[in-house]
Structure formats: structure tokens, C-alpha cells
Amino acid sequence: MQNNAVNAGNDRPSAPVLAARELSKRYEDGVLALDRLNLQVQSGEIYAMLGGNGAGKTTAINLFLNFIDPSEGEALIGGIVTHRDPIAAKKQVAFVSENVMLYPNFTALQNLDYFSRLGGRTGYTREDYRKVLLRVGLQEEAHAKKLRTYSKGMRQKCGIAIAILKDAPAILLDEPTSGLDPKAGLEFIALLQELRDEGRAILMSTHDIFRAKQVADKVGIMNRGRLVAEKHRSELEGEDLEKLYVAYMAGYMEAAV
Amino acid sequence: MLSLLIQKELKSIIASPKFVGTFGTCAVLILLSVFIGIQEYRASMTQYETARQLNDQEMAESSSWSALHTRVYRQPDPMQIFVSGVHYDIGRFSAISEWEEIKLRRSNYSEDPIFAIFRFIDFSFVVQIALSLLAILFTYDAINGEREQGTLKLTFANPVPRVRYILGKLIGSWLGMVIPLLIPILLALLLVLLYRIPLTADHWLRIFLLIGFSLLFFTFFLALGLLVSARTRSSSVAFLLLLVGWVTLVLIIPRAGAMLAGQLVPVPGIAEIDSKLAGYSQERWDQHSEAMSQRYQERNAVTAGMSAEEREAYEDANMWAWLEEEDAERKKLQQDISEYGRKLQEDFRNRRAIQEQLAFILARFSPASAYQLAAMQLAGNDIDLKTRYEDAMQAYRTIFNDFLDMKRKESGGHSGMRISISSESGINISTGGVDAQSLDLSEVPRFTPPDYLLSRSLGRVMPDLVLLVLFTVLAFAGAFVGFLRYDVR
């Protein structure tokens, strides 16, 4: 498996792999789901969007993947505006969604093979799939089992294996640790850190303050469609993120009322 | 990319837990329907041969040309194995004689009414009911199911153009279902060969066309499933909608069409026609006898002043002319009555034809009816089968009677009258001499069943073909457009 991400990172170290510029989304019913979001994720960096339900985290990810078109502004992956050239942009990004079911009637190997080919990676062997499944923590005997027999944690591991196999410079994760037991969550975090160290730009949404602090290089606190604070890891040293989060939320809510 | 998407659809259909059960059921139904069809065909063939032999025997026993009468039988056709159509509904034979009208009697259903209630399952029925349900069962969650399990998002997080995805879906699910279905269909054809059912090239062509139509009909429901799946968010809603749609298309519209046509174009019943004809005939005969009595009075008035001799001479002189005059009038009257009866029949047939056409037009709003009508046309078991046979029998009756007339003249003309009463053919009154030796039946013209050319069938199925293609294309287009705007989240 060659490593495009690292190369891409080394060539242009300063250019962000993922970027949002004044990214906004107003739905047809008038709800402003995302309000002028600006953020950048560099190669080798984990950015965690932290916020409650309806804060706009998932909307931001959906805009990056062009599942919806922005009302204003733009999302960029590897310098490509996603809503202008979604096909080219999607070659640069891997996605792990919350609670992914995958194809329940296919085995893990079949799911991996299908999604890898869909992502344009046709050169993988069965051995590659086996290795990556072992790497994400799926035991050998589970590889040929149909996904409908899998637990949520196992499916999530399979999902991250698919993302790894895509070998893209950017990875988007939507609530990746929700519903995972503590051990699975911990393994997941370790895996994310490995991927970051390989040079990938990772943007994840979460409402898990503990995990965000544990893994993120940057944390963006979101509320009601707006990015209300952005803190670097160094700024969070010794800070109580939970208190900070609640304070921002409260402050914003008071301002709104 | 497209072939990857197609392959995935194929695999996911075959890997689906419902695959074995549903396809197994359909395969069994197809094979069973053809097997039963073969048995039924063989039984009706035996019945046909036996009845014909019996009729030949009865004819051979006849001692005079004047008393000779026959029966002609409707010939079973191997296509009834696949599509029974109206085969079981209409009578199997008609008596052919001078004194009886052509009427097809004794349908299978009139003999075994149980089958009229629970109709035979034939191949076209399996296609219409079971395969359409199967198509729905595998497509109702084709798009929205993928949304629900999150794979749609995951798929479109990859560089996949939507057009290619929906095309892959259409082609993949079509292949994934048609290929497994072709296996029992081919096995069924093998069964037909194994039982040595006599099939001509014409039959084979009809069978392949029927299979083609069946697959087209199946494709429509597949497209309909995709259409609904691409326009709903949840698979359970889609399933309910499709079930309602299926009931409407397959069960309601075909019947409602016929019922509505019956209301819009009322057709008089046979009894009504008979009573009209009887009324007319009564009226004419009354008029006739009134005119006759008036004429007698006139004739009597002329001879009023004459002596008995003069009157007798006068009457003798005019008697022949009078008799001829009366005979001519009677003949004219009978002609008028039968002409009136013919017109009534024609009017009845026309009205019924209009009603049928309207019923077909209304019913064709459902692809199920279009398929059923096309299948019946291809099998030659369509609604016109009865008329075709009646016309052929009518023509044969004329030939047969002309032949008898000729034979009667040859053997000595009118010399007596014979009345026979039997429960089988009613009261027979015949005139003619009795021949001493038995008859040479080899010259008796034989009945040839009406042929139904493939080219004519093809002409008739054209509207249904066009409709089925149109319905299918519309459903596909709807699914296509629906998916291009589908929210994958």
C-alpha cells in the first residue's frame, strides 16, 4: 500500500487538505443549519468539531461530501471545491459514518473489496484486506462472516478499514465513537492517531468531550450552526474542556436570548 | 465502475436471505404450472380423439344420408399448456346438422364447476401474480434500503456518478432476477420436450414471444419497485405503497375495466334477443293469417253468385296459382323472420364487440391486463377463439349440408319423413329415402379447425407490446429522475 497522504503532505505542507470558507447552509424550511463556518485541517492533524445535537457538525460533513449543496461559501478538499467538482473531490477523501451498517449480506472481505473498487483502488489482494482487518482489530475468524452477524463495534472497525484502504489524504468521521464500548473507543482513538501520524488530515464530529480532548489537535466548539470557539491542543493543556464547552454554550445561549 | 455496480447488485440479490425461498417458490410454481398444463393438454387430447372416434362410429351407423348428422370438436392446442385463456370456458363441440344452430357446448368449467371457482394455474398466471410480487419484493428497498443502512452515503462518499449508480442498479437487479428465473423456464421447456408435446416452429416462436412478454411484464414491476424506492425515504412506506399499487394494477383495474364497460355499453342478453325474435315472428304470422283470411273472403266474394260447378271449375283453375302465391308469401315471411333474427344477432355481436373493446381499453391501464391479453393472443386462447370456431363451424355446416343435399338428390329425392327424438340432439325431422346399404363416409367433407396465423397474433399483440414498453420506460425514467434528486443522507 503506497502512501499518497504523506507525499501530498510533504509536497505542500502549508496548504490545508480540508478547508471551509464562509460555508453556510440554509434549508428550504428556512432553518440555518450552518452559519459561515471557517476552518482548516492540515495534513497530519486531527480536528474535532464538538457540539450538541443540531449544532451543525453533520451538516458540515455533508457539505464536504457534497451530499447537499451549500447556500453560501464553499468546502474544499485538496484545493478542490466540492460542489463544483464532487467526483474529483471525493477521490481525495475517505468517510466513516456514524453507525454504518455496510452490506449485511456480504462478508467483511466482500464489503472491503466492493468499497475499495468503488473508491478506485483495484489493486488490492485478499492478503491486503486481511492485514487491514487485523490492523483495525477484527480477528481472522470474523473476516469471512456476513456483516449481519457483526456487532456495532465490529461494523465500525470494518468501516474504518474501508477508509484506510481508500488511502486518501483526508478522512471525515461523523460521530465515529458513539455507541462504542470504552475498550473499542480506546482502540479506535489509537487507530486515528496512527492515521494522523501517517500524514492524513482528519475531521471528525463528536459530542464526546473526553475523546475530543484525548485525540484532537484542534477542537472547534459548535453551537446552533456556528463555530463559537476554536482551541489548539496547546491551548487546552491544563484547561478543563468540559467547563470551557459549557461556558461557551451558556454564553452563546444567553447572547441568543 | 458500471460492471462493479452491476456485479454488486447481482451478488446482493443472490446473497439475500429471501433469495432461496422466493426464487424457489417461483421456480416450483413455474414448473408445476407447466407440468399440470401438460397433463391437462394430454387429457384433453385423449378426450378429443375419443369423442371424434365415437362421432365417426355414430356416423357410420347411420343408414341414410338424410338422417346423417355430425359433431365437430374444438382441437386442443399445445399453447394451452402455458396460457389456458378461454380454453376451459368455452364449449368443446357443436352439433352440425340442418336443424340445429351452431353452438359450442360443454365447456370444461360447465362440467367441473370447481375449476371455474379456483381456476387453473398456468404459466401466465404465475407470471402475473407471483413474478410481479417477486419483482416488488426485491426492489422496494433498492434505494431507500441502502439509505437506511447507510451504504448510500458511503457509496457517494466515493467518486461515483449518480447516473452510473442508478443504471447499475437497474441492470444489476434485472440480471440478478431474470437469470435465476430463466432456469425454471428452460426446465419447463425441457419438460415439454420430454413429454413429446407436438410443437411446430410456429408454436416455438409463440412460446419464445410469450417468455419475452413475461420478462417485459416482470421488468415493469421491477422498474415500478425502483421508482417507488427512489421516491420514498423509508422502505416500509415503499413496501406498503407498492402493495397497494400491485393490488390495484393486478387485481382491481382489470376487473373494474370490464365492469365499467358493462355499465357504459349495455348488451342485451340471449333471452332478450330470443324473446324479441319470438315477438316479431308472432306478429308477422298474425299479420299473415289475417291477410290470408282476408284473401279467402275476397275469393269467396268472387264466387258468391256462382253455381257449385262454376265455383269448382273456377277454384280448380286458380288453385295452383293460389298455392304458389301462398307458398311464396310464406317463404318470404320465413325469410324476413330469419333476416330479422340475423340482424338481431349481428347487432348483439356488434354491441358485444364494442363492449369488449371498451373493456380492453379500460383494463389496459393496467400492465397486468396488457400482459394477459397479449399472452392469450399469443397462445390463440383469446376472447375471439369462440367466434373463430363458430365461424369455421358455420362454414363447415354449409359445406356439410350442401354435401348431404347432393347425396340426397343422388339417392332419390323426397319420399318420406322421419321423426326421431333423442335426448342428445332433440327432435329431428328429416325427409329423404332410406338407403339399403351403409353409407360411404369417405366423401364426407372433414372439418378443419380455424387457423390462427402468427402474423395475426403479432398484429394483435402490438398495442399491448407498445403499452408494456411504455409503462416500463416511464417507470424506469421516473426511477432515474427520482434518484438523480434523491437525498442520500
HADDOCK unambig.tbl for C-alpha pairs under 7 A between the chains (distance, minus, plus):
assign (segid A and resid 65 and name CA) (segid B and resid 157 and name CA) 5.95 0.50 0.50
assign (segid A and resid 67 and name CA) (segid B and resid 488 and name CA) 6.55 0.50 0.50
assign (segid A and resid 67 and name CA) (segid B and resid 489 and name CA) 6.86 0.50 0.50
assign (segid A and resid 87 and name CA) (segid B and resid 159 and name CA) 4.50 0.50 0.50
assign (segid A and resid 87 and name CA) (segid B and resid 160 and name CA) 6.75 0.50 0.50
assign (segid A and resid 88 and name CA) (segid B and resid 159 and name CA) 6.81 0.50 0.50
assign (segid A and resid 90 and name CA) (segid B and resid 157 and name CA) 6.03 0.50 0.50
assign (segid A and resid 90 and name CA) (segid B and resid 158 and name CA) 5.31 0.50 0.50
assign (segid A and resid 90 and name CA) (segid B and resid 159 and name CA) 5.17 0.50 0.50
assign (segid A and resid 91 and name CA) (segid B and resid 158 and name CA) 6.43 0.50 0.50
assign (segid A and resid 91 and name CA) (segid B and resid 159 and name CA) 5.75 0.50 0.50
assign (segid A and resid 94 and name CA) (segid B and resid 157 and name CA) 6.98 0.50 0.50
assign (segid A and resid 95 and name CA) (segid B and resid 154 and name CA) 6.81 0.50 0.50
assign (segid A and resid 95 and name CA) (segid B and resid 157 and name CA) 6.28 0.50 0.50
assign (segid A and resid 100 and name CA) (segid B and resid 149 and name CA) 6.74 0.50 0.50
assign (segid A and resid 100 and name CA) (segid B and resid 150 and name CA) 5.46 0.50 0.50
assign (segid A and resid 101 and name CA) (segid B and resid 149 and name CA) 5.01 0.50 0.50
assign (segid A and resid 101 and name CA) (segid B and resid 150 and name CA) 5.96 0.50 0.50
assign (segid A and resid 101 and name CA) (segid B and resid 151 and name CA) 6.97 0.50 0.50
assign (segid A and resid 102 and name CA) (segid B and resid 149 and name CA) 6.56 0.50 0.50
assign (segid A and resid 102 and name CA) (segid B and resid 150 and name CA) 6.71 0.50 0.50
assign (segid A and resid 102 and name CA) (segid B and resid 151 and name CA) 5.46 0.50 0.50
assign (segid A and resid 105 and name CA) (segid B and resid 12 and name CA) 6.70 0.50 0.50
assign (segid A and resid 105 and name CA) (segid B and resid 15 and name CA) 5.86 0.50 0.50
assign (segid A and resid 105 and name CA) (segid B and resid 16 and name CA) 6.02 0.50 0.50
assign (segid A and resid 118 and name CA) (segid B and resid 1 and name CA) 6.94 0.50 0.50
assign (segid A and resid 118 and name CA) (segid B and resid 158 and name CA) 6.47 0.50 0.50
assign (segid A and resid 119 and name CA) (segid B and resid 158 and name CA) 5.20 0.50 0.50
assign (segid A and resid 119 and name CA) (segid B and resid 159 and name CA) 6.38 0.50 0.50
